[in-house]
């Protein structure tokens, strides 16, 4: 099946299985319907037409997200958009200037090399900037961390070992500063409470009172921090 939309047609995939209502979702630029075998094709067409505006909105958003994912003309630096400027050069380097991130030695169109250069830049900057921020937030801790390591984990923004070593995901350098502060406070709180009990969250709030807003940002927009993976 095909569904005409303002921006062009989309595929509609139908799955038949017992259920009371017609299920509908938009994924990967196509519409997925789940309906009972007894639901007629005419009724399915009615459902699609009834929900066409909702479908069109989701399809448009997903297409925009795909275009943004393919766009390597800019990066996020501490929550702000900065242009990436490619310049000629023999060595592959990246440096931050008032104009944006100046990347040398990368040919136009070489996405893999550009992503690698940006990742190296973020990791280098994270290694320079994260320790000082952790020291600042740890001033109020009863137990001090015994070390800091960078992490490339894809499912965790930070961690804290029983020995007191804190790991922070280098991708956090792309997020607003409040997000990094929240993750650091979260891991510092684990120095006292190796769980997520009310006492743990109270300690997190003591170290960083605005933690809920930062946590919300990560839940809503954390996926954006994997743009250069």
C-alpha positions in Angstrom: 0.0 0.0 0.0 1.0 3.6 -0.6 -0.2 6.7 1.2 0.0 10.1 -0.5 1.3 12.9 1.7 2.2 16.6 1.0 5.9 15.7 0.7 5.4 12.6 -1.4 4.1 9.1 -1.0 5.1 6.7 1.8 5.0 2.9 2.0 2.4 1.3 4.2 3.3 -2.1 5.6 0.4 -4.2 7.1 0.8 -6.9 9.7 -2.2 -9.1 10.6 -2.6 -10.4 14.1 -5.4 -10.6 16.7 -6.0 -7.3 18.4 -8.9 -5.0 19.3 -7.9 -1.9 17.5 -5.8 -0.9 14.5 -2.2 -0.1 15.6 -0.3 2.5 13.6 3.3 3.8 13.9 5.8 5.6 11.7 9.3 4.2 11.5 12.2 4.6 9.1 10.1 6.7 6.8 7.3 4.2 6.4 3.9 3.5 8.0 3.3 0.3 9.9 -0.2 -0.9 10.5 -1.2 -3.8 12.8 -4.7 -5.0 12.5 -6.9 -8.0 13.2 -7.4 -10.3 10.1 -11.1 -9.4 10.1 -10.5 -5.7 9.5 -11.3 -4.8 5.9 -9.0 -3.0 3.5 -11.6 -0.3 3.2 -11.5 0.3 7.0 -7.7 0.4 6.9 -7.8 3.1 4.2 -10.2 5.0 6.4 -7.8 4.8 9.4 -4.9 6.0 7.2 -6.9 9.0 5.9 -8.1 9.9 9.5 -4.5 9.9 10.7 -2.9 11.4 7.6 -2.0 14.7 9.3 -0.4 12.9 12.2 1.4 10.6 9.9 2.6 13.5 7.7 4.0 15.2 10.8 6.0 12.2 11.9 7.3 11.4 8.4 8.4 15.1 8.0 10.2 15.0 11.3 12.0 11.7 10.6 13.1 13.0 7.2 14.5 16.1 8.8 16.3 14.1 11.4 17.9 11.9 8.7 19.0 15.0 6.8 20.5 16.4 10.0 22.3 13.2 10.7 23.9 13.3 7.3 24.9 17.0 7.7 28.6 17.2 8.8 28.8 21.0 8.2 28.5 21.8 11.9 28.9 20.4 15.4 27.6 21.0 18.8 30.1 22.5 21.2 28.8 22.8 24.8 25.3 23.1 23.5 25.9 25.6 20.8 26.0 25.0 17.0 29.4 25.7 15.5 30.4 25.5 11.8 33.0 23.0 10.6 35.5 24.6 8.2 37.6 22.4 6.0 41.0 23.8 5.0 43.9 22.4 3.0 46.8 20.9 4.8 49.0 17.8 5.1 48.4 16.9 8.7 44.9 16.0 9.9 44.2 18.4 12.7 41.2 20.1 14.3 41.3 23.3 16.3 38.6 25.6 17.8 38.6 29.2 16.7 36.1 32.1 16.7 35.0 30.9 13.2 34.2 27.4 14.3 36.1 24.1 14.2 38.9 24.4 11.7 39.8 21.0 10.3 42.8 20.6 8.0 43.9 17.7 5.8 40.4 16.2 5.2 39.1 16.1 1.6 35.6 17.3 1.0 33.2 14.4 1.0 35.4 12.2 3.2 32.8 11.7 5.9 34.7 8.9 7.7 37.9 10.9 8.0 36.0 14.0 9.2 34.1 12.1 11.9 37.4 10.6 13.1 39.0 14.0 13.3 36.1 15.5 15.2 36.1 12.5 17.6 39.8 13.0 18.3 39.2 16.7 18.9 36.3 16.0 21.4 38.3 13.4 23.3 41.4 15.7 23.6 39.2 18.6 24.8 37.3 16.4 27.2 40.6 15.1 28.7 41.6 18.8 29.3 38.3 20.1 30.6 36.5 17.4 32.5 39.1 17.0 35.4 38.8 20.7 36.4 35.0 20.6 36.4 35.0 17.4 38.5 37.4 18.9 41.0 35.2 21.9 41.3 32.0 19.9 41.9 33.8 17.5 44.2 34.7 20.2 46.7 31.6 19.5 48.6 32.0 15.7 48.7 32.7 13.9 51.9 34.5 11.2 49.9 36.8 12.3 47.1 37.1 10.5 43.7 40.4 8.8 43.2 40.6 9.1 39.5 38.9 10.2 36.2 38.8 8.3 32.9 37.1 9.1 29.6 34.5 6.7 28.4 33.2 5.8 24.9 30.2 3.8 26.2 27.1 3.9 24.0 24.6 3.3 26.8 26.0 5.1 29.8 27.0 8.8 30.3 29.1 8.1 33.3 30.0 5.5 35.9 31.6 5.2 39.3 33.5 2.2 40.6 33.6 1.0 44.1 37.2 2.2 44.3 36.1 5.7 43.5 37.2 5.9 39.8 34.7 8.0 37.8 34.3 7.6 34.0 32.7 10.3 31.9 31.5 10.0 28.3 33.5 12.3 26.1 30.4 13.0 24.0 29.1 15.1 26.9 31.3 18.0 25.6 28.7 18.5 22.9 25.9 19.0 25.5 25.1 22.2 27.4 27.4 22.6 30.4 24.5 21.9 32.8 24.4 18.3 31.4 28.0 17.6 32.1 27.6 19.0 35.7 24.6 16.8 36.3 26.4 13.7 35.1 29.5 14.5 37.3 27.3 15.2 40.3 25.4 11.9 39.6 28.7 9.9 39.7 30.0 11.8 42.7 26.9 10.9 44.6 27.7 7.3 43.9 30.8 7.7 46.0 28.4 7.8 49.0 25.6 5.6 47.7 26.2 2.9 45.1 22.5 2.7 44.3 19.7 5.0 43.2 18.0 5.3 46.5 16.3 8.5 47.8 19.5 9.2 49.7 21.4 9.0 46.4 19.1 11.5 44.7 19.3 13.8 47.7 23.1 13.8 47.4 22.9 14.5 43.7 20.6 17.4 44.4 23.0 18.7 47.1 25.8 18.7 44.6 23.8 20.0 41.7 20.4 21.4 42.5 19.2 21.7 38.9 19.8 18.1 38.1 16.3 17.3 36.9 16.4 19.8 34.0 19.7 18.4 32.8 18.5 14.8 33.2 15.4 15.7 31.1 17.7 17.2 28.4 19.6 13.9 28.2 16.5 11.8 27.9 15.1 14.0 25.1 18.2 14.9 23.2 21.0 12.5 24.3 20.8 10.7 21.0 22.1 13.8 19.2 25.5 13.4 21.0 26.2 10.3 18.8 26.2 12.4 15.6 29.9 11.8 14.9 30.1 8.1 15.7 
